[in-house]
Amino acid sequence: MAFNLPKSTASAKAPIPADGRTRQCDIAIIGGGIVGKACALGLAQQGFDVIQIAPDIEQQTPKPSGDHWAERIYAISPGTRTLLQSLQVWDAIDHARLQVVRDMRIYGDRGQASDGLHLSAFEAGIPQLAWIGESDLLEHTLEQACRFQSKLERVVGSLDNLFVEPDGALLKVHTAQGPIEIRASLVIAADGANSSLRSMLEIQTDEKSYEQRAVVANFLCTNAHLETAFQWFLPGGDILAMLPLPGKQVSMVWSTFPENAVRLLTLDASQWQSEFAMLQDGAIVHTLGTLTPHSKPGSFPLRKIRAQRVIGPELLPKVILLGDAAHVMHPLAGQGLNLGLRDVATLLRIMHERESFRPITDLVLLRRYERERHGDTSAILWITDRLKRLFTSANPLQKNIRNWGMGLVNRSHLIKRYLIKEALGEVK
């Protein structure tokens, strides 16, 4: 792949192909995941002509059904719910497959009750803290809405090249039927953590491997989870989260070191029960009862990624980065997808409120997006990274400080209400 940038705004435009296969649109979106679909749907609803490009864009995600829940689970914040409502898809989601979260309990690694932190929707005066739902549930619902949006065209293909021009961009796209070219005023990069479009623009990233992997699986439990999300910081640096699902089942996210992740993936049902019984002096089994695997476990590496710019190229910006193309974070706060959808909500609001005399590629608009997302993203990535470092430190002094600090926060209703407010994810 190559990225071509004119040396000046007076440079000649890229040639138009003789076969007439150049398509025109206001906005081209690269990427077909949840963030890309939500962005494409929202912009098309605002009246823009949108083309979304991804290799698997026409592969239909089956509607989840039955008593099996996929292991890829997301926490959905109230801010994300507000966005989905504005896209008119929230009510179309099968709410029988969403689990409301009204409480969250976090435990330090000493196993002492005084080290715990309890966040309660009731104490904060709100109906719920979040919802837990499957990735496929969100994918399917957004996909159906996109298929009925007349302003949205979907192209099965991959981006080969990008030419940035003063009035927009020319995209060369490879499809099974042959190459096509698309002219767009604005281009959105929603193509994930390994974004090829970000690489084309030569946007540098700050990256750090946490040298951990997340092991995810669903379990049936004999005790009711009481609409509570649990998280244990374990001795040695592991972090174990149990997120409630409908009925007596939970979704596990266990952040651990690669060697242990490999071991966990091989455990059978009885070995899992023994594993949980040994943790935190049996606190997990005491809380949730006997845990029986209800899905095949999966695993993925954990890292932090932060793009140094979210608009590009630097001299003639016509591209905006969204979601994992702009930032990737540790799952301990459960905010990765929510942060990406806050990117979408911000962009949709800026485009909706833009002055009538400004084109959608006006540098003022792009800078607004860049400025507004910088503060929110920086704060969440910084806090999550510091929490990860603090709770994996083996330093005895830091261990005592972190556990004492959780107990202190738990005794302050003011601090807890602030933490809950920030976690709601509402875009100003």
LINVENGI-V364511 format. One line per field, one symbol per residue. phi: phi as a letter, one per 30 degrees, with the letter a starting at -180 (. if undefined). burial: I if it has 16 or more other ideal C-beta (glycine too) atoms within 10 Angstrom, else O. Layout:
phi = ???
burial = ???
This chain:
phi = .bbcbedadcdddddddddiddccadbccckbddddddddddddddjddbccbadcdcddddddaicccdddcbdcdeddeddddddibdddddddcccdccbbbcbdddicddddbccbddddibdadabcbdedddeddddddddccddccccdlbdcabccbeclbcccbcbddkdbbbcbdbbccbcidceddddedhddbcbbddhbbccbacbdbdcddhhcccbcdcejjdbccbcdbeicbbccbcdbdedddedddcdceddddddddddhhidddddcidccebaddbaadcacbbddbcbadddbdbbbcbiddcabbdddciceddddddedddddddddcddddcddceeddddddedddddddedddddddddddddcdcdedddddddddddddddcddddddddedddiddd
burial = OOIOIIOOOOOOOIOOOOOOOOIOIIIIIIIIIIIIIIIIIIIIIOOIIIIIIIOOIOOOIOOIOOOOIIIOIIIIIIIIIIIIOIIOIIOOIOOOIIIIIIIIIIIIIIIOOOIIIOIIIOOIOOOOIIIIIIIIIIIIIIIOIIOOIOIIIIIIIOIOIIIIIOOIIIIIIOOOOOOIIIIIIIIIIIIIOOIIIIOIIOIOIOOOOIOIIIIIIIIIIOOOIOOIIIIIIIOOIIIIIIIIIOOOIIIIIIIIIOOOIOOIOOIOOOOIIOIIOOIIOOOIIOIIIOIOIIIOIOIOOIOIIIIOIIIIIOOIIIIIIIIIIIIIIIIIIIIIIIIIIIIIIIIIIIIOOOOOOOOIIOOOIIOIIIOIIOOIIOOIIOOIIOIIOOIIOOOOOOIOOIIOOIOOIIOOOOOIOOOIOOIIIOIO
